Amino acid sequence: MKTRKALFGMLLASVFVLAACSQATEVAPEDAMEAESSEEAMEEEQMLDEEIMDQQTTFVIRIENTSPEGGLTVLAPGAYELNDHPLSFFTPGEVDLGLGLEALAEDGDPSVLAGSISEMMGGDEMAGFMVSVFNTPVGAESAGPAGPGAAYEFSVDAYPGQYLTLATMFVQSNDWFFAPGEEGLELFNAEGLPISGDITDLFFLWNAGTEVDQIPGEGADQAPRQAGPNTGEIENGLVSLVEGFTNFQILVTITPQS
């Protein structure tokens, strides 16, 4: 009788051992599949990153003041922003967004706008996004305006599908600035090729609508003559195209690097 009980106990223990092994055998393939799936996802992400890097192009953007010596055109330091979708510094037909365009358009100070956009977008860590300023004319030793014959240059690394927007003040005004349209510039065409050459026709002279306008080059509240920043009469107007004024000369070019 004891022998039978002992044999039965050994048999029962064997059943438990076999069941445990069976369960372990069933779980292992699931773990292996999850690990394999994770590895495949990492490989796909790495391949996508490599594909994007292969398509990445360095663009040099040049904003040149082509007016003659003594001309009315003077450009101020500006801001630029690169993103995966259109993002403008302003909306035509609406009041200023309050991100810092006023400081740029009235006083030639792009730092407020660049800082606000960076904070809004979560900082430079965000993939596919960057915001910065250009403030030193080519060949100059320090930051400052770009008078007749001078130019600003900066470069960005972009891949297909990205957009660039920028803005620079028309200094001899109360609150006018040069910028592309609301959606900025699409840096690659429909075939995925980088844009190149003279893009001046994609830029316009805008009125920020934040300060009452005076005659260009003569107003006491314009940057070269005002007593201090933000001293003109507040307008509370809308952002709009400047109409009926053509006495300015700029050339904007973009050059993709091979």
ZIPECOR-V465477 format. One record per backbone hydrogen bond with DSSP energy under -0.5 kcal/mol. NH is the residue of the N-H (numbers start at 1). CO is the residue of the C=O. If there is no record, write none. Layout:
BEGIN
((NH CO) (NH CO))
END
This chain:
BEGIN
((5 1) (6 2) (7 3) (8 4) (9 5) (10 6) (11 7) (12 8) (13 9) (14 10) (15 11) (16 12) (17 13) (18 14) (19 15) (20 16) (21 17) (22 18) (23 19) (24 20) (25 21) (26 22) (27 23) (28 24) (29 25) (30 26) (30 27) (31 27) (32 28) (33 29) (34 30) (35 31) (36 32) (37 33) (38 34) (39 35) (40 36) (41 37) (42 38) (43 39) (44 40) (45 41) (46 42) (47 43) (48 44) (49 45) (50 46) (51 47) (52 48) (53 49) (54 50) (55 51) (56 52) (57 158) (58 257) (59 57) (59 156) (60 255) (61 59) (61 154) (62 253) (63 152) (64 62) (64 251) (65 150) (66 64) (66 249) (67 249) (71 68) (75 146) (76 169) (78 134) (79 167) (80 132) (81 165) (82 130) (83 163) (93 239) (94 91) (104 100) (105 101) (106 102) (107 103) (108 104) (109 103) (110 108) (113 100) (114 110) (115 111) (116 112) (117 113) (118 114) (119 115) (120 116) (121 117) (122 118) (122 119) (123 118) (126 123) (129 126) (130 82) (132 80) (134 78) (137 135) (138 151) (140 137) (144 135) (146 75) (147 145) (149 65) (150 147) (152 63) (154 61) (156 59) (158 57) (158 156) (162 159) (163 83) (164 185) (165 81) (167 79) (168 178) (170 176) (171 74) (171 169) (173 171) (177 206) (178 168) (179 204) (180 166) (181 202) (184 181) (185 164) (187 162) (187 185) (189 193) (192 189) (195 187) (197 254) (199 197) (199 252) (200 252) (202 199) (203 200) (204 179) (206 177) (206 204) (207 240) (208 175) (208 206) (212 233) (217 172) (218 215) (219 215) (222 219) (223 173) (225 222) (226 222) (231 228) (235 210) (237 209) (239 94) (240 207) (242 205) (243 241) (248 246) (251 64) (253 62) (253 251) (254 197) (255 60) (257 58))
END
